[in-house]
């Protein structure tokens, strides 16, 4: 049996590329009165923008004072945040996502 050669010869299959790994962002130590809600965030805003793994919602005195319960439901499209706790932490003003 003849083997195909030339332009139409089957090419050997390349090994599949490994899945890209995104390492979680390191948690920063928060000032007194602030804590993280340790629930994974899968997106932010109405367009579900990428959120780096390891980013969480900041709570103030254990409460969530933010207008939106979760970053996935946030309607903020400005991309601006607000610095809280003497400019120690940058958060989304609508949902409290840590953007520092």
C-alpha positions in Angstrom: 0.0 0.0 0.0 1.4 3.4 -0.9 1.7 6.2 1.6 0.5 9.7 0.9 3.3 12.3 0.6 3.4 15.9 -0.4 0.7 18.5 0.0 -2.1 16.2 1.1 -0.2 14.0 3.4 -1.7 13.8 6.9 0.2 15.9 9.5 1.2 14.4 12.8 -1.1 15.7 15.6 0.6 18.2 18.0 0.3 17.7 21.7 -2.6 19.8 23.2 -1.5 23.0 24.9 -1.9 23.0 28.7 -4.7 25.1 30.2 -3.4 28.6 31.1 -3.2 29.0 34.8 -4.1 32.3 36.5 -2.8 32.4 40.0 -5.0 34.0 42.6 -4.3 37.5 43.7 -2.7 37.5 47.2 -5.0 38.8 49.9 -3.8 42.0 51.5 -4.1 42.6 55.2 -7.1 44.9 55.7 -7.3 47.7 58.3 -9.4 47.1 61.4 -13.1 47.0 60.8 -12.8 45.6 57.3 -13.0 42.0 56.2 -13.5 40.0 53.0 -16.6 38.1 52.0 -14.8 34.9 51.0 -17.1 33.9 48.1 -15.6 33.5 44.6 -16.4 36.3 42.1 -17.0 35.2 38.5 -17.4 38.6 36.8 -18.1 42.3 37.4 -20.7 44.7 36.0 -23.4 44.3 33.4 -20.8 43.0 30.9 -19.4 40.5 33.3 -15.8 41.8 33.0 -13.0 39.5 34.1 -12.2 39.5 37.8 -8.8 38.2 38.7 -9.1 35.1 40.9 -8.6 35.9 44.6 -10.5 39.2 44.4 -13.4 39.5 47.0 -16.0 41.9 48.2 -14.9 44.1 51.1 -17.2 44.2 54.2 -17.3 47.0 56.7 -17.8 45.9 60.3 -19.0 42.5 58.9 -21.8 44.2 56.9 -22.2 44.9 53.2 -23.2 48.6 52.8 -23.0 48.3 49.1 -26.0 49.0 46.8 -25.5 45.7 44.9 -25.4 42.4 46.6 -22.8 40.7 44.3 -20.3 42.0 41.7 -22.0 39.8 39.1 -25.2 41.9 39.5 -23.3 45.3 39.7 -24.6 47.9 37.2 -21.6 50.3 37.5 -20.0 50.9 34.2 -17.7 53.9 35.2 -14.7 51.7 36.1 -14.0 54.1 38.9 -13.7 53.1 42.5 -13.5 54.8 45.8 -10.7 54.6 48.3 -11.8 53.7 51.8 -10.1 53.3 55.2 -7.6 56.2 54.8 -6.8 55.3 51.2 -5.9 51.7 52.1 -8.4 49.8 49.9 -9.9 50.7 46.5 -13.4 49.3 46.1 -16.2 49.5 43.6 -18.7 52.0 45.0 -21.7 50.0 43.9 -20.8 46.4 45.0 -17.6 46.7 47.2 -15.4 44.6 45.0 -11.7 45.0 46.0 -9.9 46.7 43.1 -6.7 47.5 45.0 
